Amino acid sequence: MARILVKGDDLVVRLSWWEKAAVHHRDVRVPLAAVRRVTLEGDWWRALRGLPERGVCVPGAVCLGRRGHQGGKDFVAVRPGRPVVCVELGPSAPFRLLAVAARGEEEARATVGKLDRSAPSIDTSTPWRQPLPVPEESDGSSAGTPVLEQGDR
């Protein structure tokens, strides 16, 4: 299973040979300076956002690969029953979120602690992941939207 490592000034998601073959992707490497927030998610499915674009997603077994959503792309390597380390990244990174399952709670907490100490731009204002941005209206107006009067409700 994939693992998160710190190599010099980079965060590396090291994939096993079969994971690389399944997602057609090498190890994921991003600069530690791009890391904005690191959280631990107990429920693996809560780390998933958007729709699968490339990879393997077998419900109840594994979800591995790239997922797309209105805020960008995420890279996930999760399995049911395992805690997930969620790494939010800045806009300069190729992904908005890296979600990688740990082998156990102790390993997950150690990974979160190591990343908190290693990344220079960590935001510790909240212990939660931030929500996806909502796409803005194309014209910014409410033209065409009916206004309900008091008696219409």
C-alpha positions in Angstrom: 0.0 0.0 0.0 1.1 3.6 -0.6 3.1 5.4 2.1 3.8 9.1 2.7 7.5 9.9 3.2 9.5 13.1 3.6 12.6 13.1 1.3 14.7 16.3 1.6 12.4 19.2 0.8 9.7 17.0 -0.8 6.7 15.0 0.3 6.6 11.7 -1.6 3.7 9.3 -1.8 5.5 6.0 -2.6 3.4 3.6 -4.5 3.9 -0.2 -4.8 4.6 -1.6 -8.2 1.0 -2.8 -8.7 -0.3 0.6 -7.6 1.9 2.3 -10.2 0.6 -0.1 -12.9 -3.0 0.4 -11.8 -3.0 4.2 -11.9 -0.4 4.7 -14.7 1.5 7.1 -12.4 4.9 7.1 -10.7 5.4 8.1 -7.1 3.7 11.4 -6.3 6.2 14.1 -5.4 5.3 17.6 -4.2 7.4 20.3 -2.4 6.9 20.5 1.3 6.4 24.3 0.8 3.1 23.4 -1.0 1.6 21.6 2.1 -1.1 23.8 3.7 -2.8 21.5 6.2 -2.5 17.9 7.4 -5.4 16.1 9.0 -6.3 12.6 10.0 -9.6 11.1 8.8 -10.9 8.1 10.6 -13.5 7.2 8.0 -11.8 6.4 4.6 -14.7 7.3 2.5 -14.8 10.9 3.9 -11.4 11.5 2.2 -12.9 11.0 -1.3 -14.1 14.0 -3.3 -15.2 14.3 -6.8 -15.3 11.5 -9.4 -12.6 9.0 -10.4 -10.6 10.0 -13.4 -7.8 7.5 -13.6 -7.1 4.5 -11.4 -9.0 1.8 -9.6 -12.0 2.2 -7.4 -13.6 -1.1 -6.1 -16.3 -0.2 -3.6 -15.6 -1.7 -0.2 -12.0 -2.8 -1.2 -9.8 0.0 -2.5 -9.8 3.4 -4.1 -6.6 4.4 -5.8 -5.8 7.1 -8.3 -6.7 10.6 -9.5 -10.1 12.1 -8.8 -11.5 15.3 -10.3 -13.8 18.0 -8.8 -14.6 21.7 -9.2 -11.6 22.7 -7.1 -9.0 20.7 -9.1 -7.7 17.1 -8.7 -7.0 14.9 -5.7 -4.7 11.8 -5.5 -6.1 9.1 -3.3 -4.8 5.7 -2.1 -7.3 4.5 0.5 -8.8 1.2 1.9 -11.7 0.6 4.1 -11.0 0.2 7.8 -7.8 2.2 7.8 -7.2 5.8 8.9 -6.4 8.2 6.2 -3.8 11.0 6.3 -5.1 14.0 4.3 -2.6 16.5 3.0 -4.1 19.7 1.6 -1.9 21.4 -0.9 -1.5 24.9 -2.3 -2.5 26.0 -5.8 1.1 25.5 -7.1 0.9 21.7 -6.5 -0.4 19.3 -9.1 -3.1 18.1 -6.7 -5.3 19.9 -4.2 -5.4 16.9 -1.8 -3.4 13.8 -1.1 -5.3 11.1 0.8 -3.3 8.1 1.8 -4.4 5.2 4.1 -2.0 4.3 6.9 -1.5 0.8 8.2 -2.9 1.8 11.6 -3.8 4.6 13.9 -0.2 4.9 15.4 1.4 5.1 11.9 -1.1 7.7 10.8 -0.5 9.9 13.9 3.2 9.6 13.4 2.9 10.7 9.7 0.7 13.7 10.6 3.2 14.7 13.3 6.2 14.4 11.0 4.5 16.5 8.3 3.4 19.1 10.8 7.1 19.5 11.8 8.6 19.3 8.3 6.3 21.6 6.2 7.1 25.3 6.5 3.6 26.7 5.6 1.2 24.6 7.8 -2.1 26.2 8.7 -3.0 25.1 12.2 -6.0 27.4 12.6 -8.5 24.4 12.4 -8.0 20.7 12.8 -10.4 20.0 9.8 -10.0 19.9 6.1 -11.4 22.9 4.3 -14.4 22.5 2.1 -14.1 22.7 -1.7 -14.6 26.1 -3.3 -18.0 26.6 -4.8 -18.0 27.6 -8.5 -19.1 31.2 -8.9 -22.0 32.3 -10.9 -21.1 33.1 -14.5 -22.5 36.6 -14.5 -22.7 37.2 -10.8 -26.3 38.4 -10.9 -29.6 36.9 -9.9 -31.4 37.9 -13.1 -34.1 35.4 -13.9 -34.3 34.1 -10.4 -37.9 34.5 -9.1 -38.4 36.4 -5.9 -40.9 34.9 -3.6 -43.3 37.3 -1.8 -44.4 36.7 1.7 -47.7 35.1 0.6 -46.1 32.8 -2.0 -44.4 30.5 0.5 
